[in-house]
Amino acid sequence: MIAGLALAFSIPRGQAHDADTLAASAPQKNPLFINMTTGDSWRGWMGLHFAHATLKQGHPVAIFLNLDAVKLAAKSGEQEKKPSMQRAPREILADFIRDGGIVLMCGPCMAEFGLHIDDLVAGVQMGKPGYTQSFIFAENARTLTW
C-alpha cells in the first residue's frame, strides 16, 4: 500500500503530455484511451468518474470527446446533476486535467454544437488526425468506448 501511495504521488500533475509521455508514465505502461460519445450528463459523469479513478490508480488516461460528448467540456450551460453525482461533468474534467489526464476534443463535433475552444474547460486539447491516433496506438494502450 505504501508503494502504491508513493507511486500515486510521483505521477506528474497538470502537465501537457504527448502520447509517448502518456505511455511511459504508468508503471506497467498500460495507458487507457476512452472514446466518449455521450453528452448525457449522468452517463458522461459515469465515464468521466471511471476515467479519473483509473488515472488515480496510476494508469495514464486520454479521453476523446466526440459526437455530443463535446458538451461535457462546456464551461457554461445546463449539465443536469443527479443525486448520485457529486460533481457536474465539467468539474470532473477540470480535476482530471489538473491531475494529469488528457482530454482531446473533436473539432467538427464542437462546430456542430456551436462551441469554440474558449467555451471549454481549461486544458482541453484539440484532437486532429495523427495526434489523436497517437494516443489510440500508443504502446500497450487499451481502448474503451463509453
N, C-alpha and C positions, 0 to 999 in steps of 0.2 A: 504494500500500500504506500509506503514511504517513497519507494522508487517511482510509483505512478504519480504521486503528487509532485515529486521533483521534476519529472518529465513534463507534467502539465504546466508547471511554471517556467519551463525552459522554452516553450513554443513561442515564437515571435508573435507579438500582438500588434495589430493595427498597421501592418506594413503591406505595401503593394507587393504582389507576388507574380511571377510568371509560372508557367506550367512546370518547368524544371525545379524551381524552388518549392513549389507546392508538392511535387512528388518526393523530393528529398527530405521534407520536413517531418514526415511521420516515421516512427521507429521501424515499422515493418514496410515502409514505403507503399502504403495502400491508400492512395487518395480516393475520394469519392466525388463523382460528378453527378449532380442532381439536375435533371431536366424537368423544371417545374412549369406545368401548363395551366394550372387552375388559378383563377383570380378570386375564387370564393374565399372569403375571409377565414372561415373555420378550417376548410381543407388546406388552404395556404398556410395558416398558422401551424397546423399539424406537421406539414412538410418542413417548414422553417424551424420549428421546435426540434424535429428529428435531426435536421442538418446541424443545428447549433450544438445539440447533445453529442453528436458524432465528432464534431470539431473539438469539443471539450475533452473527449476521450483520447485525443492525440492524433486523429486522422485529419489530414488536410482535406478541406471540402470546398468545392466550387459549385455554385448554384447558377443555372442558366434560366432566367425568367423569360418565357416566351408565351405567345398567344395572349390570353387575357391575364396571365400571371404578372405581366408588367405592372398592373395596377397595385400590386402588393408593395411596390417600392415608392409609390407616390407619397410625397411629404404631406399632402393635404387631400381632402376628400373623405367620403364615407368609408370606413372599414368597420363592419359590424364586429362587436366584441361579445361573444357568448360567455356565459358564466364559467365555463371550463377554461377560458383563455385568460391567462394572467396579463398578457400584453397584446397590443394590436400588432398585426404583421409587420408594419413599418418599424416598430420598436425592436422587434426581434432582429430584423435585417440590420438595423443600426448597430446593435450589440454584436451580431455575428461578424460584421465587417470590422468593428473595433477589436474583436478577439482574433482577427487574422483570417477570417473566411473571405472567399472571393465571390462577388455577385456580378454576373455578366448579364447584360440586357440585350434583347432582340430589338434592333433599330426599327425595322419595318413594323413590328408589333407596337412599339411605342407610338409611332406615327399614326397607326390605326386608331389609337385611343387618345390622340391629341396631346401626348406627353412629350416633354423636352428634357434634356439632361438636367437642367436647373430645377425641374419639378420633382426630382428623385432624391431619395435618402443619400446623404454624402457618402462617397466612396464606391458607388455603383460604377462599374466599368462597361463601356460599350463592347458587346461581342462583335466579331467580324470574322469572315471566312479565314480560316487558318489559325487565328488566335483562339477562337472557341474550340476548335478541334484539337488544339494542343493540350487542352485540359482533358478532353474525352479520351485521347490516345496516349496520355502520359503513362510512363512505365508503371505497371501493376494497378492502373486505375480501375475502379469499379464504377458502373453507371446505374442510375436508378431514375425512373420516371415517376413523377408524383402528379 
